[in-house]
Amino acid sequence: MSTRKNEYEIIEAKFGHLIGGNMRLRQLWTGAAWTEGPVYFRDGDYLLFSDIPNDRILRFVPDLTGLDGTVSVFRQPAHNTNGHTRDNEGRLVSCSHGARCVFRTELDGRVTTLVDNYNGERLNSPNDVVVKSDGTVWFTDPPYGILTDLEGNAGEQEYGGCHVFRFDPKDGSVAAVVTDFVKPNGIAFSPDERFLYIADTGASHDPQGPRHIRKFDVRDDNTLGGGEVFAICHVGLFDGFRCDTAGRIWSSAGDGVHCFDVDGTLLGKIHVPEVVSNVCFGGKKRNRLYICGTTSLYAIYVNVQGALLP
């Protein structure tokens, strides 16, 4: 049995200890068409996130209270960027629907394309990305940005699938690490990098399609094993998600944010008044959960810390 108090729905009692009972969900800003890809810069104390249809990356800077702040345009045009992360040198790594690539923003502001093809054929529309501690870049490649002109540029799939890729910047190699997804989407490593979690949002265009997160074992050679279903979404779809330091998953969903224990048990929910696309932990203590919800940016303080890995 679950209990609901304000924004929270406690399904397992332990979830009550993970959320701040006196903390409330705050809408920090609104005015986007579809927010996505939040990434926090602790060294600058600001958050970047995408507004994909409006082709811009926005920056949220908290005020002195830490509760509210201001939003400005960081980059426009932005090639319809979706997911973002940071590499081990603190550089911004972004997935571009419009350019069908993954690119990196150097510390001096220059933009470097990391990967835009697989075996000579263009990628679909890279969606979400994480960087492993060894520097390899892992990203998902569904076709959302080429289905219409809304979130990119309508086009054709070229390599004949929707894969999850690993890019090694040391030698420029690109490997398809998973090839049996319908529409791979959110992606995150466990804090110890023993596991890789990947969402499949195939149900977005087929009601019978997958709407789950799968869990993979990460081998020493950076290949993957396993791949069993970790959790199924019963309200909307899992899109982007992040891990806390204990390895729990905090995932977007149709009714807010769902928190899962390491064994896949749904612990509870944070209800959000808009469909949530993605989340990330931020703040100087990594205990503020930033939430991209359709047209808006939200945040709430929690009693956990986000994993150091993006």
Secondary structure by P-SEA (a helix, b strand, c coil): ccccccccccccaaaaaaccccbbbbbccccccccccccccccccbbbbbbccccbbbbbbbccccccbbbbbccccccccccccccccbbbbbbbccccbbbbbcccccccccccccccccccccccccccccccccccccccccccccccbbbbbccccccccccccccccccccccccccccbbbbcccccbbbbbbcccccccccccbbbbbbbccccccccccccccccccccccccccccccccccccccbbbbcccccccccccccccccccccccccccbbbbbcccbbbbbbccccccccc
